[in-house]
Structures are given as C-alpha cells and as structure tokens.
Amino acid sequence: MIDSPGIAFRAVLDAAPMAYIRELLGEHACQLLDLLHGGSSADQEIRNIAATAASPEQLIADPAQRERLLAFLPEAKQSELADRLGLPSTSHADRALQELPWSADQRRAFLGFLGLVVDRAPEAPVPAHTVRASTYGLFPHQRLAAARVRQLIYSGERRAVLHLPTGVGKTRTGMNLISDHLRQNEPAVVVWLARGRELLEQAAGEFERAWASLGNRDVAVVRMWGDAPADVETITDGIVILGLDKATAASKADPSFLDRLAIRTTLTVFDEAHQAVAPTYRRVVDALTLRSDSSLLGLTATPGRTWADICEDEKLSDFFARQKVMLELEGYDNPVTALIDQGYLARPTFRTVAADSGVRLSSRDKQALAASFDIPDSLLARFGDNVQWNLQVVRTVLDLSEQHRRILLFASSVAHSRLLTAILAAFGLDADQVTAESSTRQRDRAIARFKGSASRPMVLSNYGVLTTGFDAPAASAAVIARPTLSLVLYSQMVGRVIRGPKAGGTPTCDIVTVTDPSLPGFGDVAEAFTNWEDVWKVAP
C-alpha cells in the first residue's frame, strides 16, 4: 500500500458534467442564482457553490450516488483509492471499488482521499477538579432575584423557577446560588441538568469561573454526558453536570443510578426548565428530589411550553409549585423594557419580510399543526426548496451585512442551512454553518471564528444548534428563516442577539423574520416575556 496523494472533492466536481452539477445543486437553487444575477449564472460559479452546498458524506453513504462519484475519478485516482483501501492490484479498479461493502471505515477513508477532514478522535477528557481566580459579581436586579429564590427553595415546597430574559445572566445568577449552597453545606452535591453539549459545556465552564471567585474549598466538577462514565460512587462534594439523555440512558442500564446519585444530592438545577415536565425528564427530576431536604431550581427565559395551550403550561407551573421569581425593576411594569432602557439588553428593531414559501397545507398538514407544539420537520424541510423564499432570505442577509459585523441565520433544515451558506459565500460574504451533522471540530472552529474580533462581516447559519447554550455578544443581527409556532423557540432565537452593552453586547440589534403570511409568527420579545404570567399566579 502506498501513501497516495488523493484528489480534492472540488477537483472531482470540476471535472464532472455540468448536468450532474446542476442536478446535485438542485434546480430551485440554480433558478435562485439566476434570479440573483439577473440572468444565467456562470457554470464555474454553479460548480463552486455545489462544492460547498453538497454533502460529501451523504454522497458517499448513498450507494447510487457513491457509484456516480467514483465514476468521475480519473482512472489513475481510482487505482490510488483502491490501493489506499488495501485492495489487490488490478486493472479494473473501478469494478473492485464498486464491489466493496463500503463499511464505515472505508467511507471515512474515501472522505480522507478527497481531502476532507475526518473527525474520528474522541473528545479529550477534561480534568474533574479545577480552581481559577476571577471575580463573579451580580447586578443589583440579579442579587434581588437570587435573594427571593433562596427564600423559596429552602422552605415550604423547596422548589421555584428563576425567570430571567435571555442575555440577562440567568446562568450566572444560578451559579451564584449554587456556590452559596455549596459553601453553606459541606460536603454537598449539586446536580445541574441540561440537554445538549453546548449547554452542558457552558454550564461546566461557568461553574468553574464562579467557584474560582466564590468558593471556599476545592470541589469536584464532574462532566457526565456523551461517552463519559456514569460513576457516582466517588462523588461526595461538588457539582455534577448531567446530560438529560445521559441520565435516561444510565438509569436504563442501571436502575439504581439515579437513586444512588439522589442520596448525595441536596440541590437540583434544571436549565431550560420549560422542558422539565416532559415525561422522560420529569422521571429524572422526581428521582433526584426524593430527599426531604432536597431543593429544585428551574432556570428559563420562557416559563411555558406553548404559546396558547394553557393546560400544558399549567402542568409546568404546578410542577414548580407555581413559584416563580421574575425581575422587578422600580418604575417598570415589564422588566424587559427596563433592561433595554438601562443598557443590559440591546434595543431591538423587529421587522418581518413576507415571502411565499411555496408550502401548501393539506388537510393532514393542518391536523399535524393543530396537534403539535411546533411546525413538523416534514413541513420545515419544504421551505428550503422554494426559490422566492430563499431569494428573500439571501437579500435580507446581504442588506444586513452592510451594517452588521456578526449575523446569525436560523435556517429551516440542515440542507437549507448548507445551501444558504454556499450561496452567501459565493456573493463574497464570510459565511459558515453549524448543524447537528457538523463534526465537533468543525463546529468549534466556526463558532470560534464567529466570536473572534475580525472586522470582516460574518454570517453563521445553523439549524437546531444555536438556540441555547450559545453566547456571542458581538452578534447584532438575526435572520429567522425558520418558521415556528413555538414562542419558546422564537424567544430563544431572538435572545442570541439581544445582549446589551452593560453585558458585553451591542446597544441595538436588528431581528428580521422571514414569514409566510399563511403561518403565524411572533414579533416582540417584551410580550413574549410576560406571555405565561397567568398560569403562575397562585390559585386561591
């Protein structure tokens, strides 16, 4: 076996017939490019966009697409690939490649042959014990809210929700409360529950910063998500950052897992607490709060699960004993308005851009909408295939890039995000994307660039990733091209760009929602903040 140089994926597409390239990109995308250029797009530009918008992983995973891709390799490169895969030398390398079973390792080798990064290395283990020196204060309104929370979680029902707008420091306030708990109860174990790698890693890092300033001893910081071991026997003093999916899987593998952790736990904190009454997650919380001296704290910017289903929202309110602490600022009825006026939140400009999504709702679609908290994925996927819809999205981003240095774009599907990123890059913008399909390495690199100090405008597109656990204060504009019926999700998307100058953000921000007039939407973050107040009033 020789160390063959391989061939770049882009070079393979450059040599492929134009008909294949247009098929790969999709006719609606080609039409969109023609409209944006006021005529026919140059073939080379279409090839360049296809090289970015196409997913090599999907092409190689699909047998028919893989066979076509192999056929476009020069004969010499087919032989090199066969040699790299350890196949016997033969004059019919093309046939030998087609007859391979194409295991996961062989597909990864093909990706490497095309010059693509193969992210196979597991995440490096992180030390469990860390102590760092820093300051970790709270603003006056945060201190007042924290004091009210303490009164509720250490008496009576011993549970409450802390309701702060996104960008106002609910995680920071929560970490102050956790630090107080650990200082006053030695030894003690706190469990932080969250879903998603970004939220979990953010929580672990945030606790380390908080405890370095507020702590009185060394404590364990146990990261327990993904492939990390679910070992609780050595945990006696500190915090366990526990993924909800990990908790569920570990309790299935070992029914005593949650019980053994609960024996040690005197405070459970549920981040994004509006998820807490989902049946699977509720079982986790119930198991962890069996001790008579155990407290439960929920953190959320959206203390409800729905926009208009009061029964569902009351389940959440009842679970937390209808006890919610909201910011109170003298002279204001709505804390969001006060926080904007005082510079803690950016002053947002909301506007909508109407576009025909091309989605025509059947009777079955309407039934699915009526039965769902949000628009089903099957409907969302159809938005990415409409030329007029995408034309409005691209034009909106291009207009915003003239005034904003960092723009977040929320797409309606993974394929939609990939296509928009490729087209925006073709127009000269620095555009990147993160989705659930992105490798850890690619995701971290894209986010680091977006958070960087480069003056060139950058657009970061995503689908289903950056709504929580993402903090980029320099982001000052958001384009919401992901229709949603969820006030929770809409508020989370808006919250990514609303951090004000006193919190390290920007004085103003622009939020543009691309809407289909046939579907409902939202447009005011202050109204969103108070939407659920009625279900949190204590019943007589």
C-alpha positions as CSV (number, residue, x, y, z in Angstrom):
1,M,0.0,0.0,0.0
2,I,1.4,3.4,-1.0
3,D,0.7,6.8,0.6
4,S,-1.4,8.2,-2.3
5,P,-2.0,12.0,-2.5
6,G,-5.7,11.6,-3.3
7,I,-7.7,14.3,-5.1
8,A,-9.7,17.3,-3.9
9,F,-13.5,16.9,-3.8
10,R,-13.8,20.2,-5.6
11,A,-11.5,18.9,-8.4
12,V,-13.7,15.9,-8.9
13,L,-16.7,18.2,-9.3
14,D,-14.8,20.5,-11.7
15,A,-14.3,17.5,-14.0
16,A,-17.9,16.2,-13.7
17,P,-20.5,17.0,-16.4
18,M,-22.4,20.2,-15.9
19,A,-25.7,18.3,-15.9
20,Y,-24.6,16.3,-12.9
21,I,-23.6,19.5,-11.1
22,R,-26.9,21.2,-11.7
23,E,-28.7,18.0,-10.5
24,L,-26.5,17.9,-7.4
25,L,-27.3,21.5,-6.5
26,G,-31.0,21.3,-7.4
27,E,-32.9,23.1,-10.0
28,H,-34.5,25.5,-7.5
29,A,-31.1,26.6,-6.3
30,C,-29.9,27.2,-9.9
31,Q,-33.0,29.3,-10.5
32,L,-32.3,31.3,-7.4
33,L,-28.8,32.0,-8.6
34,D,-30.1,33.1,-12.0
35,L,-32.6,35.5,-10.3
36,L,-29.9,36.9,-8.0
37,H,-27.6,37.6,-11.0
38,G,-30.4,38.9,-13.3
39,G,-29.7,36.2,-15.9
40,S,-27.9,32.9,-16.3
41,S,-25.2,32.1,-13.7
42,A,-21.8,31.1,-15.0
43,D,-21.1,27.4,-14.9
44,Q,-18.0,27.8,-12.8
45,E,-19.9,29.7,-10.1
46,I,-22.5,27.0,-10.0
47,R,-19.7,24.4,-9.6
48,N,-18.2,26.4,-6.8
49,I,-21.5,26.6,-4.9
50,A,-22.2,22.9,-5.5
51,A,-18.8,22.0,-4.0
52,T,-19.9,23.8,-0.8
53,A,-23.6,23.0,-0.7
54,A,-23.2,19.3,-1.5
55,S,-22.6,16.9,1.4
56,P,-19.7,14.5,0.5
57,E,-20.7,12.4,3.5
58,Q,-24.2,11.9,2.1
59,L,-22.9,11.2,-1.5
60,I,-20.5,8.6,-0.2
61,A,-23.1,7.0,2.1
62,D,-25.7,6.5,-0.7
63,P,-24.7,3.5,-2.9
64,A,-26.1,5.0,-6.2
65,Q,-24.5,8.5,-5.6
66,R,-21.2,6.9,-4.5
67,E,-21.1,4.8,-7.7
68,R,-21.5,8.0,-9.8
69,L,-18.9,9.9,-7.8
70,L,-16.4,7.0,-8.2
71,A,-17.0,7.1,-12.0
72,F,-15.9,10.7,-12.1
73,L,-12.5,9.9,-10.6
74,P,-9.7,9.7,-13.2
75,E,-8.5,6.1,-13.8
76,A,-5.2,6.7,-12.0
77,K,-7.1,8.1,-9.0
78,Q,-9.4,5.1,-8.9
79,S,-6.3,2.9,-8.7
80,E,-4.8,5.1,-5.9
81,L,-8.0,4.9,-3.9
82,A,-8.2,1.1,-4.4
83,D,-4.6,0.9,-3.1
84,R,-5.4,3.1,-0.1
85,L,-8.3,0.8,0.8
86,G,-5.9,-2.2,0.7
87,L,-7.5,-3.8,-2.4
88,P,-5.3,-6.2,-4.5
89,S,-3.7,-4.6,-7.6
90,T,-6.0,-5.0,-10.6
91,S,-6.5,-3.3,-14.0
92,H,-10.2,-3.0,-13.1
93,A,-10.0,-0.7,-10.1
94,D,-13.4,0.8,-10.9
95,R,-15.1,-2.6,-10.7
96,A,-13.2,-3.5,-7.4
97,L,-14.4,-0.3,-5.8
98,Q,-18.0,-0.8,-6.8
99,E,-18.0,-4.3,-5.3
100,L,-16.7,-3.2,-1.9
101,P,-19.1,-3.5,1.0
102,W,-18.2,0.2,1.9
103,S,-18.1,-0.1,5.7
104,A,-17.9,3.0,7.8
105,D,-14.1,2.8,7.9
106,Q,-14.0,2.5,4.1
107,R,-16.3,5.5,3.7
108,R,-14.1,7.6,6.0
109,A,-11.0,6.6,4.0
110,F,-12.8,7.8,0.9
111,L,-13.5,11.1,2.6
112,G,-9.9,11.4,3.5
113,F,-8.9,10.6,-0.1
114,L,-11.0,13.6,-1.2
115,G,-9.0,15.8,1.1
116,L,-11.8,16.2,3.7
117,V,-11.3,16.3,7.4
118,V,-12.3,13.1,9.1
119,D,-13.2,13.9,12.8
120,R,-12.7,10.5,14.4
121,A,-10.8,11.5,17.5
122,P,-12.8,11.4,20.7
123,E,-13.1,14.5,22.8
124,A,-10.2,14.8,25.1
125,P,-11.0,14.1,28.8
126,V,-11.3,17.2,30.9
127,P,-9.9,17.3,34.5
128,A,-12.6,17.0,37.1
129,H,-11.1,19.3,39.6
130,T,-10.3,22.9,38.6
131,V,-9.9,26.1,40.6
132,R,-9.5,29.5,38.8
133,A,-9.2,33.0,40.2
134,S,-11.7,35.5,38.9
135,T,-14.4,37.9,40.0
136,Y,-18.1,36.9,39.7
137,G,-20.5,39.6,40.9
138,L,-24.1,40.2,40.1
139,F,-26.0,43.3,39.1
140,P,-28.5,44.7,41.7
141,H,-31.6,43.2,39.9
142,Q,-29.9,39.8,39.8
143,R,-29.0,39.9,43.5
144,L,-32.6,40.8,44.4
145,A,-33.9,37.9,42.3
146,A,-31.4,35.5,43.9
147,A,-32.4,36.5,47.4
148,R,-36.1,35.8,46.6
149,V,-35.2,32.4,45.1
150,R,-33.3,31.4,48.3
151,Q,-36.5,32.1,50.4
152,L,-38.5,29.7,48.2
153,I,-36.1,26.8,47.6
154,Y,-35.2,26.3,51.3
155,S,-38.7,26.4,52.8
156,G,-42.2,25.1,52.0
157,E,-42.3,23.2,48.7
158,R,-38.5,23.8,48.3
159,R,-38.8,24.5,44.5
160,A,-39.1,27.5,42.3
161,V,-38.3,28.8,38.8
162,L,-36.0,31.8,38.2
163,H,-37.4,33.6,35.2
164,L,-34.9,36.0,33.5
165,P,-34.8,37.1,29.9
166,T,-32.1,35.6,27.7
167,G,-28.9,37.7,27.9
168,V,-29.6,38.9,31.5
169,G,-27.5,36.3,33.3
170,K,-29.8,33.5,34.5
171,T,-26.8,31.1,34.3
172,R,-24.6,33.5,36.2
173,T,-27.3,34.1,38.8
174,G,-27.9,30.3,39.1
175,M,-24.2,29.7,39.7
176,N,-24.1,32.3,42.5
177,L,-27.0,30.3,44.1
178,I,-25.1,27.0,43.7
179,S,-22.0,28.5,45.1
180,D,-23.9,29.7,48.2
181,H,-25.4,26.2,48.6
182,L,-22.0,24.5,48.4
183,R,-20.4,27.0,50.9
184,Q,-23.3,26.6,53.4
185,N,-23.5,22.8,53.1
186,E,-20.2,21.0,53.4
187,P,-19.9,18.4,51.9
188,A,-22.7,18.8,49.4
189,V,-23.6,17.6,45.9
190,V,-25.4,19.7,43.3
191,V,-26.8,18.2,40.0
192,W,-27.1,20.5,37.0
193,L,-29.5,19.1,34.4
194,A,-29.4,20.2,30.7
195,R,-29.8,18.9,27.2
196,G,-27.2,19.4,24.5
197,R,-23.4,19.5,24.5
198,E,-23.3,23.3,24.2
199,L,-25.5,24.0,27.3
200,L,-23.6,21.3,29.3
201,E,-20.1,22.6,28.5
202,Q,-21.2,26.2,29.0
203,A,-22.5,25.2,32.5
204,A,-19.3,23.4,33.5
205,G,-17.1,26.3,32.4
206,E,-19.4,28.9,34.0
207,F,-19.3,27.0,37.4
208,E,-15.5,26.9,37.3
209,R,-15.4,30.6,36.8
210,A,-17.9,31.2,39.6
211,W,-16.3,28.9,42.1
212,A,-12.9,30.2,41.5
213,S,-14.1,33.5,42.8
214,L,-16.8,32.5,45.3
215,G,-15.7,29.1,46.5
216,N,-14.2,28.2,49.9
217,R,-12.6,24.9,49.1
218,D,-11.7,22.5,46.2
219,V,-14.7,20.7,44.8
220,A,-15.3,18.2,42.1
221,V,-16.7,19.3,38.7
222,V,-18.0,16.1,37.1
223,R,-18.9,16.3,33.4
224,M,-21.3,13.5,32.8
225,W,-22.6,13.5,29.2
226,G,-21.9,11.7,25.9
227,D,-19.4,8.9,26.4
228,A,-18.4,9.9,29.9
229,P,-18.7,7.2,32.6
230,A,-21.8,7.3,34.8
231,D,-19.9,6.7,38.0
232,V,-21.4,8.3,41.1
233,E,-19.6,6.3,43.9
234,T,-16.7,8.8,44.3
235,I,-18.9,11.9,44.2
236,T,-19.2,13.4,47.7
237,D,-18.6,17.2,47.3
238,G,-19.1,19.3,44.2
239,I,-21.3,19.6,41.1
240,V,-22.4,17.0,38.6
241,I,-23.1,18.5,35.1
242,L,-25.5,15.8,33.9
243,G,-26.9,15.5,30.4
244,L,-30.6,14.6,30.4
245,D,-30.1,12.0,27.7
246,K,-27.2,10.6,29.7
247,A,-29.3,10.4,32.8
248,T,-32.0,8.5,30.9
249,A,-29.6,6.1,29.3
250,A,-27.7,5.4,32.6
251,S,-30.9,4.7,34.5
252,K,-32.0,2.2,31.9
253,A,-28.6,0.5,32.0
254,D,-28.5,0.6,35.8
255,P,-31.9,1.2,37.5
256,S,-30.2,2.2,40.8
257,F,-28.1,5.0,39.1
258,L,-30.5,7.9,39.9
259,D,-31.2,6.6,43.4
260,R,-27.5,6.4,44.2
261,L,-27.0,9.9,42.9
262,A,-30.1,11.2,44.7
263,I,-28.8,10.0,48.1
264,R,-26.0,12.5,47.7
265,T,-27.9,15.4,46.1
266,T,-29.4,18.3,48.0
267,L,-29.9,20.8,45.1
268,T,-31.0,20.0,41.6
269,V,-30.9,22.8,39.0
270,F,-32.8,22.3,35.7
271,D,-31.6,24.6,32.9
272,E,-34.3,25.4,30.3
273,A,-36.9,24.5,32.9
274,H,-39.8,24.6,30.4
275,Q,-38.7,21.1,29.4
276,A,-38.9,19.7,32.9
277,V,-42.4,18.2,32.6
278,A,-41.7,16.1,29.5
279,P,-42.4,12.6,30.8
280,T,-38.9,11.2,30.5
281,Y,-37.2,14.3,32.1
282,R,-39.8,14.5,34.8
283,R,-38.9,11.0,35.9
284,V,-35.3,12.1,36.2
285,V,-36.2,15.1,38.3
286,D,-38.6,13.2,40.5
287,A,-35.9,10.6,41.2
288,L,-33.3,13.2,42.2
289,T,-35.5,15.2,44.5
290,L,-36.8,12.4,46.9
291,R,-34.8,13.6,49.9
292,S,-36.8,15.7,52.4
293,D,-34.0,18.4,52.3
294,S,-33.6,18.4,48.5
295,S,-34.3,21.6,46.6
296,L,-35.3,22.1,43.0
297,L,-34.4,25.3,41.0
298,G,-35.5,25.8,37.4
299,L,-33.9,28.4,35.1
300,T,-35.6,29.7,32.0
301,A,-36.3,32.7,29.9
302,T,-39.6,31.2,28.8
303,P,-41.6,29.7,31.7
304,G,-44.1,27.9,29.5
305,R,-44.1,25.1,26.9
306,T,-46.6,26.5,24.4
307,W,-48.0,29.7,23.0
308,A,-51.7,29.2,23.7
309,D,-52.2,25.8,25.4
310,I,-52.8,26.8,29.0
311,C,-53.3,23.2,30.2
312,E,-49.8,22.3,29.1
313,D,-48.4,25.5,30.7
314,E,-50.2,24.8,34.0
315,K,-48.5,21.4,34.2
316,L,-45.2,23.2,34.3
317,S,-46.4,25.8,36.8
318,D,-47.8,23.1,39.1
319,F,-44.6,21.1,38.9
320,F,-42.7,24.1,40.4
321,A,-45.4,24.8,43.0
322,R,-46.4,27.9,41.0
323,Q,-43.4,29.6,42.5
324,K,-41.6,31.9,40.0
325,V,-39.2,34.7,40.6
326,M,-39.2,37.4,38.0
327,L,-37.1,40.5,37.8
328,E,-38.6,43.5,39.4
329,L,-37.3,47.0,38.5
330,E,-38.8,50.0,40.1
331,G,-40.9,52.2,37.8
332,Y,-41.4,49.5,35.1
333,D,-44.3,47.0,34.5
334,N,-42.2,44.9,32.2
335,P,-38.6,44.1,33.2
336,V,-37.5,43.7,29.5
337,T,-38.4,47.3,28.8
338,A,-36.4,48.4,31.9
339,L,-33.4,46.3,30.9
340,I,-33.3,47.8,27.5
341,D,-33.6,51.3,28.8
342,Q,-30.7,50.7,31.3
343,G,-28.4,49.0,28.7
344,Y,-28.5,45.5,30.0
345,L,-30.3,44.4,26.8
346,A,-29.9,45.7,23.3
347,R,-32.7,47.8,21.9
348,P,-34.2,45.6,19.2
349,T,-35.7,46.6,15.9
350,F,-38.1,43.9,14.8
351,R,-39.3,43.7,11.2
352,T,-40.7,41.0,9.0
353,V,-40.2,40.2,5.4
354,A,-43.1,38.4,3.7
355,A,-42.3,35.7,1.3
356,D,-44.3,32.9,-0.4
357,S,-42.7,29.7,1.0
358,G,-44.4,27.6,-1.7
359,V,-45.8,25.4,1.1
360,R,-49.4,24.5,0.5
361,L,-51.0,22.9,3.6
362,S,-53.0,19.8,3.0
363,S,-55.7,18.6,5.5
364,R,-53.2,16.3,7.0
365,D,-50.7,19.1,7.3
366,K,-53.3,21.2,9.1
367,Q,-54.1,18.4,11.5
368,A,-50.4,17.9,12.2
369,L,-50.0,21.7,13.0
370,A,-53.0,21.6,15.3
371,A,-51.6,18.6,17.3
372,S,-48.1,19.9,17.6
373,F,-46.3,22.4,19.7
374,D,-44.4,23.5,16.6
375,I,-44.2,23.1,12.8
376,P,-43.3,19.4,12.0
377,D,-39.9,18.8,10.4
378,S,-41.5,17.4,7.3
379,L,-43.1,20.8,6.6
380,L,-40.0,22.8,7.5
381,A,-37.9,20.8,5.0
382,R,-40.2,22.1,2.2
383,F,-39.2,25.7,2.8
384,G,-35.6,25.1,1.6
385,D,-36.8,24.2,-1.9
386,N,-38.6,27.4,-2.8
387,V,-36.8,30.0,-4.9
388,Q,-38.8,33.0,-3.9
389,W,-38.4,32.2,-0.2
390,N,-34.6,31.7,-0.4
391,L,-34.3,34.9,-2.6
392,Q,-35.8,36.9,0.3
393,V,-33.5,35.3,2.8
394,V,-30.3,35.9,0.8
395,R,-31.3,39.5,0.0
396,T,-32.1,40.1,3.7
397,V,-28.7,38.8,4.9
398,L,-26.8,40.8,2.2
399,D,-28.6,44.0,3.2
400,L,-27.8,43.4,6.9
401,S,-24.2,42.7,6.2
402,E,-23.7,46.3,5.1
403,Q,-24.4,47.4,8.7
404,H,-23.6,44.5,11.0
405,R,-20.3,42.6,11.7
406,R,-21.9,39.4,13.0
407,I,-25.2,38.0,11.8
408,L,-26.9,34.8,12.9
409,L,-29.1,33.0,10.4
410,F,-31.6,30.4,11.5
411,A,-32.5,28.0,8.7
412,S,-35.4,25.6,8.3
413,S,-33.3,22.4,7.8
414,V,-29.8,21.1,7.6
415,A,-29.9,21.1,3.8
416,H,-31.4,24.6,3.8
417,S,-28.6,25.9,6.0
418,R,-25.9,24.3,3.8
419,L,-27.4,25.8,0.6
420,L,-27.8,29.3,2.1
421,T,-24.2,29.2,3.4
422,A,-22.9,28.3,0.0
423,I,-24.8,31.0,-1.8
424,L,-23.8,33.7,0.6
425,A,-20.2,32.7,0.4
426,A,-20.5,32.9,-3.4
427,F,-21.5,36.5,-3.0
428,G,-18.3,37.2,-1.1
429,L,-19.6,37.0,2.5
430,D,-17.7,35.2,5.1
431,A,-20.3,32.5,5.7
432,D,-20.2,29.3,7.8
433,Q,-22.6,26.9,9.3
434,V,-23.1,24.6,12.2
435,T,-25.8,21.9,12.4
436,A,-26.3,18.6,14.3
437,E,-24.4,16.9,11.4
438,S,-21.3,19.1,11.9
439,S,-18.3,17.4,13.5
440,T,-17.2,18.7,16.9
441,R,-14.0,20.1,15.3
442,Q,-15.9,22.0,12.6
443,R,-18.5,23.3,14.9
444,D,-16.0,24.6,17.4
445,R,-13.9,26.2,14.7
446,A,-16.9,28.0,13.1
447,I,-18.1,29.3,16.5
448,A,-14.6,30.5,17.5
449,R,-14.3,32.5,14.2
450,F,-17.8,34.0,14.7
451,K,-16.8,35.1,18.2
452,G,-13.5,36.4,17.0
453,S,-12.5,40.0,16.6
454,A,-12.1,40.1,12.8
455,S,-13.7,43.2,11.3
456,R,-14.9,41.5,8.2
457,P,-18.7,40.8,8.4
458,M,-19.5,37.1,9.0
459,V,-22.7,35.1,8.8
460,L,-23.2,32.0,10.9
461,S,-26.0,29.8,9.7
462,N,-27.5,27.0,11.8
463,Y,-30.4,24.6,12.2
464,G,-31.4,23.4,15.7
465,V,-28.0,24.2,17.3
466,L,-27.5,27.8,18.4
467,T,-30.9,28.4,20.0
468,T,-29.5,27.6,23.5
469,G,-26.0,27.4,25.1
470,F,-24.5,29.9,22.7
471,D,-23.1,33.2,23.7
472,A,-21.7,35.7,21.1
473,P,-22.2,39.2,22.4
474,A,-20.9,40.8,19.2
475,A,-23.8,39.3,17.2
476,S,-26.1,42.2,16.5
477,A,-28.5,40.9,13.9
478,A,-30.5,37.7,13.4
479,V,-32.4,36.5,10.4
480,I,-35.1,34.0,11.3
481,A,-35.8,31.9,8.2
482,R,-37.2,29.0,10.3
483,P,-40.9,29.3,10.7
484,T,-42.1,28.3,14.2
485,L,-45.3,28.1,16.2
486,S,-43.2,27.9,19.4
487,L,-43.0,31.1,21.4
488,V,-40.3,29.4,23.4
489,L,-38.1,28.7,20.3
490,Y,-38.7,32.1,18.9
491,S,-37.7,33.8,22.1
492,Q,-34.6,31.7,22.3
493,M,-33.6,32.6,18.7
494,V,-34.1,36.3,19.4
495,G,-32.2,36.0,22.6
496,R,-29.0,35.2,20.8
497,V,-28.5,38.8,19.7
498,I,-30.1,40.9,22.4
499,R,-27.3,41.2,24.9
500,G,-26.8,44.9,25.7
501,P,-23.6,47.0,26.3
502,K,-23.6,46.5,30.1
503,A,-23.5,42.7,29.5
504,G,-20.7,42.9,26.8
505,G,-23.1,43.2,23.9
506,T,-24.3,45.9,21.5
507,P,-26.6,49.0,22.1
508,T,-29.0,47.9,19.3
509,C,-29.8,44.9,17.3
510,D,-31.9,44.0,14.2
511,I,-34.2,40.9,14.1
512,V,-35.7,40.1,10.7
513,T,-38.2,37.3,10.5
514,V,-38.9,35.9,7.0
515,T,-42.5,35.0,7.2
516,D,-45.1,33.2,5.2
517,P,-48.4,35.1,5.7
518,S,-50.3,31.8,5.9
519,L,-48.4,30.8,9.1
520,P,-48.5,32.6,12.5
521,G,-45.4,34.2,13.9
522,F,-44.1,36.5,16.7
523,G,-42.5,39.9,16.8
524,D,-42.0,41.3,20.3
525,V,-39.6,40.0,22.9
526,A,-41.2,42.0,25.7
527,E,-44.6,40.5,25.1
528,A,-43.0,37.1,24.9
529,F,-41.5,37.6,28.4
530,T,-44.9,38.1,30.0
531,N,-46.9,35.6,27.9
532,W,-47.2,33.0,30.7
533,E,-47.9,35.1,33.7
534,D,-51.5,33.9,34.2
535,V,-50.5,30.3,34.8
536,W,-48.0,31.2,37.5
537,K,-50.5,33.1,39.7
538,V,-51.1,31.1,42.8
539,A,-54.7,29.7,42.8
540,P,-56.9,30.8,45.6
